[in-house]
Amino acid sequence: MIEELLPDPVVAVEAYGTDERDDAGLYSVDAGHAGLYPEEAGHAGLYPEEAALVAHAVPKRRREFTLVRACARRAMEKLGVPPQPLLPGERGAPRWPAGLTGSMTHCDGYCAAALVRAADLASLGIDAEPHGPLPEGVLESVSLPGERVRLRELAGQHPAVHWDRLLFSAKESVYKAWFPLTGKWLDFSEADIAIHVDPEGPPGGTLRAELLVPGPLVGGVRRGAFEGRWTVQDGLVATSVTVPHG
């Protein structure tokens, strides 16, 4: 699913599973299907410094933490980089191996990692969410008035899509692409996102985030907007944002 939203240089690996089991099907875009079995997905699948971070976490948190790192390490292998610990850095952002940049996401029953050589992309962000409405009151706290107007228009045209959840996911992807370039917080109100629907195929399309604060300098050029893609599949909504060098 997530690989459909990303350009060719990016390697994406995703895992499907349930909270009741410690297993998942691990899918790599260029490796076919491979099983991730309980003994691989458990606490022993972590490096000691990673395991220490979730030693007192609830089982669900440990599973998600472990599975998404399994995805990331499989992606590293595909890029020819030896697997290694993935520890959180500032504001929890992953500290990627030198020469790589990437993003991770997880929600109930799904996790994914997307990695790319830093020479091929300046930054990227991915996010996946359950395809259901946001809790009451959340949309107003994460969106701009103009965004809510556009969501109402989209809901009138495509009522099967939970546009509030899609917007939330897009904001998450924008932040994940923004932070490695700036090292700064980006509030929900500081990016104005327009969502566009592809005329063909399953529910999906593009998105554009206009930054309402000074954007990052990329290749000596200040970026005022980010571009991305979205899809709705298998009970999930997923979004991506990629920032090229040029």
Salt bridges, closest charged atoms under 4 A:
ASP22 OD1 - ARG63 NH1 3.30
ASP23 OD1 - ARG21 NE 3.07
GLU50 OE2 - ARG69 NE 3.79
GLU50 OE2 - ARG73 NH1 2.87
GLU64 OE2 - LYS60 NZ 2.71
GLU64 OE1 - HIS106 ND1 3.26
ASP108 OD1 - LYS60 NZ 2.97
ASP127 OD1 - LYS176 NZ 3.63
GLU129 OE1 - ARG165 NH1 3.73
GLU147 OE2 - LYS171 NZ 2.99
ASP192 OD1 - ARG150 NH2 2.46
ASP198 OD2 - ARG229 NH2 2.72
GLU210 OE2 - ARG208 NE 2.56
GLU227 OE2 - ARG208 NH1 2.17
